[in-house]
Amino acid sequence: METEIKTVAGLTVKLLPVARVLTEQIRLGVLKEYEERGEVMTIPTYLVKTAAGETQEFPHDEETIKDAPAEDVEKWEKYHDAQRRFERDVSGKVTRFLLYRGVVVDSAEMDKSLQAQAAFGISIPEDEIERTVYYITTELLPTPLDIIRATQAIIILSMSGIEEETLRAVEESFRRALEKAGRPGAAAIKATEGPVVQSS
């Protein structure tokens, strides 16, 4: 199955589905990197003694952390800082992977376009993957809105067969993830009128 979108410049870009398990593996890979660096990836907890004399553990929240020991407050701050950076890194890697695997690229057109850039002294990546992603983000999808709409369309296409209500929930989740990661264009998607995806 193939889908296409129209870019801001009016170019038709064809897209392909990408296996969801691969993007999940990227998330797990970034999580492993963070854990190996000793980042605080689990929310700090506190202990409560019940009337029966048992001790129960609960995760801190915005209210409980106000009266928590300094050590817990420090962990709380480190946890949220790590979560912000983690979501940003995951978002960046997943977006680049989706573009690399989900955007249909004409090799001849790519070589022609990049040769033209090089003629003006623009440095072109030598690595094949970096070169392809660079071409996609500078020629096919040159604006933030183009990149976001293409990424969203690839995600939806990759979930073909799922109920419409679930797809809408995924779209909303995608927007929230972009906003949480501090990426531009989330509001632009929300404001876009008409269908994002055009099936061929």
TIRODREN-299036 format. One line per 2 residues: their letters; for each residue y, x, z of C-alpha. Coordinates in pm, 1 decimal, padded with zeros to 6 digits. Example, Ala and Ser with C-alpha at 12.3 -4.5 7.8 and 13.67 -1.06 7.14 Angstrom:
AS = -00450.0 01230.0 00780.0 | -00106.0 01367.0 00714.0
//
This chain:
ME = 00000.0 00000.0 00000.0 | 00345.1 00123.8 -00091.7
TE = 00693.1 00021.5 00020.5 | 01038.4 00117.8 -00093.5
IK = 01389.9 00111.1 00047.2 | 01732.6 00133.0 -00107.5
TV = 01950.2 00411.7 00028.2 | 02322.4 00395.9 00094.3
AG = 02374.5 00558.4 -00246.6 | 02153.1 00297.6 -00415.4
LT = 01856.2 00529.0 -00470.7 | 01509.6 00376.2 -00450.8
VK = 01283.1 00577.0 -00221.1 | 00911.1 00503.8 -00206.8
LL = 00729.9 00520.5 00127.0 | 00369.9 00543.0 00242.5
PV = 00200.3 00450.7 00573.0 | 00126.2 00721.6 00829.5
AR = -00165.1 00695.6 01073.4 | -00029.7 00598.5 01414.9
VL = -00281.8 00821.8 01590.8 | -00104.7 01125.1 01443.3
TE = 00231.8 01034.6 01593.5 | 00059.6 00971.3 01926.8
QI = -00088.6 01321.2 01906.6 | 00259.5 01462.5 01855.4
RL = 00377.2 01285.8 02171.8 | 00081.8 01421.1 02368.0
GV = 00145.1 01768.8 02230.2 | 00507.6 01767.7 02345.1
LK = 00398.7 01631.7 02684.7 | 00152.6 01919.4 02720.4
EY = 00428.8 02170.4 02640.2 | 00651.5 02019.9 02908.6
EE = 00374.7 02016.2 03168.5 | 00281.6 02378.5 03093.6
RG = 00646.4 02475.7 03152.2 | 00633.5 02308.8 03491.2
EV = 00869.7 02023.6 03405.4 | 00869.6 01724.5 03642.1
MT = 00696.8 01461.3 03425.3 | 00581.5 01220.9 03697.1
IP = 00821.3 01006.4 03896.1 | 00853.8 01118.7 04262.1
TY = 00689.1 00898.9 04522.7 | 00730.1 00811.4 04890.9
LV = 00487.0 00707.0 05163.6 | 00494.0 00386.4 05366.7
KT = 00285.3 00313.8 05675.9 | 00158.2 -00043.8 05688.2
AA = 00116.4 -00261.8 05997.8 | -00254.7 -00186.8 05979.1
GE = -00184.3 00182.8 06013.1 | -00267.5 00264.5 05652.7
TQ = -00046.9 00487.4 05440.7 | 00046.3 00368.8 05092.6
EF = 00225.0 00560.1 04817.3 | 00493.8 00405.3 04598.6
PH = 00711.1 00542.5 04315.6 | 01080.7 00581.6 04392.9
DE = 01332.7 00353.8 04223.0 | 01711.3 00336.7 04202.4
ET = 01731.1 00183.2 04550.7 | 01473.1 00385.7 04745.9
IK = 01602.4 00717.2 04616.4 | 01941.4 00652.6 04782.1
DA = 01793.0 00711.0 05128.9 | 01529.0 00964.4 05022.6
PA = 01510.1 01325.3 05147.9 | 01699.4 01586.9 04949.3
ED = 01372.9 01722.0 04808.8 | 01285.3 01381.6 04659.6
VE = 01636.5 01340.1 04519.7 | 01609.1 01678.7 04348.9
KW = 01270.9 01580.9 04197.2 | 01417.5 01247.1 04089.8
EK = 01702.5 01417.8 03905.0 | 01469.8 01671.4 03744.2
YH = 01231.6 01393.4 03641.0 | 01502.0 01192.1 03463.1
DA = 01649.2 01502.0 03301.0 | 01303.4 01599.4 03173.3
QR = 01241.6 01244.9 03046.2 | 01565.9 01246.0 02846.4
RF = 01482.7 01581.4 02686.9 | 01120.9 01478.1 02631.0
ER = 01216.7 01158.8 02445.8 | 01469.1 01352.7 02238.0
DV = 01211.7 01616.2 02139.5 | 00941.4 01359.6 02064.9
SG = 01182.8 01150.4 01859.4 | 01286.3 01454.2 01655.6
KV = 00932.5 01572.0 01586.3 | 00796.1 01227.2 01507.7
TR = 01086.9 01148.7 01275.3 | 01040.5 01472.6 01081.9
FL = 00663.5 01414.9 01059.4 | 00706.0 01055.7 00938.7
LY = 00948.7 01169.1 00670.9 | 00719.8 01452.6 00561.2
RG = 00408.9 01233.9 00539.2 | 00567.4 00898.2 00459.7
VV = 00828.9 00970.3 00192.1 | 00701.2 01004.4 -00164.9
VD = 00841.2 01325.4 -00314.2 | 00846.0 01426.1 -00680.5
SA = 00783.2 01802.3 -00671.3 | 00959.4 01865.9 -01003.0
EM = 01269.6 01674.8 -00892.4 | 01265.1 01856.6 -00558.1
DK = 01254.4 02198.5 -00724.7 | 01536.4 02100.7 -00960.9
SL = 01758.8 01972.1 -00681.6 | 01697.3 02268.5 -00452.7
QA = 01761.3 02513.9 -00734.9 | 02097.5 02345.4 -00786.1
QA = 02176.1 02383.0 -00414.6 | 02073.6 02749.3 -00422.0
AF = 02306.2 02807.0 -00717.1 | 02595.1 02721.8 -00485.4
GI = 02478.8 02971.4 -00225.5 | 02309.2 02715.9 00000.3
SI = 02017.3 02862.5 00196.4 | 01687.9 02682.3 00124.6
PE = 01394.5 02697.3 00371.7 | 01098.6 02897.1 00245.4
DE = 00830.5 02723.4 00452.3 | 00668.2 02444.9 00246.4
IE = 00695.9 02180.4 00517.7 | 01050.4 02273.0 00617.4
RT = 01145.8 02287.0 00249.8 | 01013.9 01934.4 00188.0
VY = 01178.8 01784.9 00496.8 | 01501.7 01962.7 00404.6
YI = 01492.0 01811.9 00055.2 | 01421.9 01464.8 00190.9
TT = 01710.2 01479.2 00439.5 | 01965.3 01633.4 00202.2
EL = 01882.7 01464.6 -00126.9 | 01672.2 01150.3 -00085.3
LP = 01799.0 01035.7 00256.1 | 02132.2 01212.9 00304.5
TP = 02286.2 00979.1 00565.7 | 02177.3 00903.4 00925.0
LD = 02134.6 00536.9 00832.4 | 01906.1 00628.2 00540.2
II = 01685.5 00838.9 00766.3 | 01664.2 00576.3 01037.1
RA = 01591.3 00289.0 00798.0 | 01323.4 00493.6 00620.4
TQ = 01161.7 00592.1 00949.4 | 01164.4 00233.4 01069.9
AI = 01016.0 00112.6 00739.7 | 00737.7 00371.9 00754.4
II = 00649.7 00266.4 01109.7 | 00633.8 -00100.2 01009.6
LS = 00432.2 -00019.3 00697.3 | 00191.2 00183.1 00909.6
MS = 00126.4 -00125.2 01120.2 | 00034.0 -00349.9 00827.0
GI = -00183.2 -00641.5 00934.9 | -00019.2 -00683.3 01273.8
EE = 00145.6 -01014.6 01359.8 | 00516.3 -01060.2 01278.8
ET = 00611.4 -01102.5 01645.0 | 00453.1 -00768.7 01729.9
LR = 00634.2 -00599.2 01442.2 | 00967.0 -00732.4 01566.9
AV = 00886.5 -00596.8 01910.9 | 00813.5 -00258.0 01752.7
EE = 01147.8 -00264.3 01569.6 | 01329.9 -00334.4 01895.7
SF = 01133.0 -00063.1 02072.3 | 01225.2 00178.2 01794.0
RR = 01594.8 00101.3 01837.6 | 01573.0 00147.8 02214.6
AL = 01391.9 00480.2 02170.6 | 01668.2 00603.0 01939.2
EK = 01936.3 00499.2 02185.4 | 01748.4 00660.0 02475.7
AG = 01712.6 00982.3 02279.7 | 02084.8 00973.0 02201.4
RP = 02034.4 00956.8 01825.0 | 02313.0 00814.4 01603.8
GA = 02258.0 00510.2 01388.4 | 02067.1 00280.2 01622.2
AA = 02357.8 00038.6 01626.3 | 02385.9 00066.8 01249.7
IK = 02029.4 -00058.2 01204.6 | 02100.7 -00353.5 01432.2
AT = 02407.9 -00438.4 01228.5 | 02235.0 -00409.3 00891.7
EG = 02202.6 -00743.2 00718.6 | 01902.7 -00837.8 00506.9
PV = 01549.4 -00696.3 00503.4 | 01501.7 -00329.9 00577.9
VQ = 01176.5 -00306.7 00384.8 | 01112.2 -00409.0 00027.1
SS = 00743.1 -00426.1 -00065.1 | 00641.1 -00334.2 -00414.7
//
